[in-house]
Amino acid sequence: MTTLAFDDHGVDVVYEGTEFRLERDLIEEATEKPYHEVTDHDVLKIVAKQPTLRGEPRQIGDIID
């Protein structure tokens, strides 16, 4: 299971029992999108090779508002 916790500066991730942080700049570079337009699904695709994507993607800007 993967857990994502979003804030204005990046995402705290727990992936297969390992905790780490993806900084905002890294996410923007990897997705080639402004941070608030990146979706939770985009972040899952950075973290996992074959993520299980459920539900509609939500933009980070909507999540942290």
N, C-alpha and C positions, 0 to 999 in steps of 0.2 A: 504494500500500500504506500502511496505517496501523499504527503501532506504539504500544502503550500500555505504560507502566511505572508500576505502582501503588505507593504507600507510604501511611503513615498520614495524610499531610497533603495529598494530592492525586495527580494523574496527570500524568506527563510524556508528551507526545504528539508524534509525528512524523506529519504528515499532508501528503501530496503534497510532501514535501521540506521542509516548514516545521516547525520545532520550537517548541513552546510548552507551557505548564503550565496545567492546570485545577486550581484550588485546591478543597479539600474543601468549603468553604462554598458556592462557586458550583455545584458538582455537586449538593449537597443541595438548594439552592434550585431548580435546573433540573428535578430529578427528583421533588422533594417526598417524598424518602425519606431515612432516616438513611444516612450514608456507607457503612457496612459492609453495608447491604442493597442498595445499588446494584449492578447487574450490569455486566460488561464490555460487554454489548450496549447497556445504557442510555447508557454513556459514548460508544460509537461513534455512537449516534443524536444525541448533542449535537454531535459533531465533524463528521459527514458528513450531507449531505442524504438520500442513498440508500445507506446502508452495506450492505456485504455481510456478513451475519450467518451465521457458520458454527458448527456445534456447539451444545452446550447453553450457555446463559448461566451465568456463574459470578459469585457475589457477591464484591465487593471483600474482605469479611471473610474469605472462604475463600482468596482469592488471596494476601493478605499475611500469613496465618498461617504 
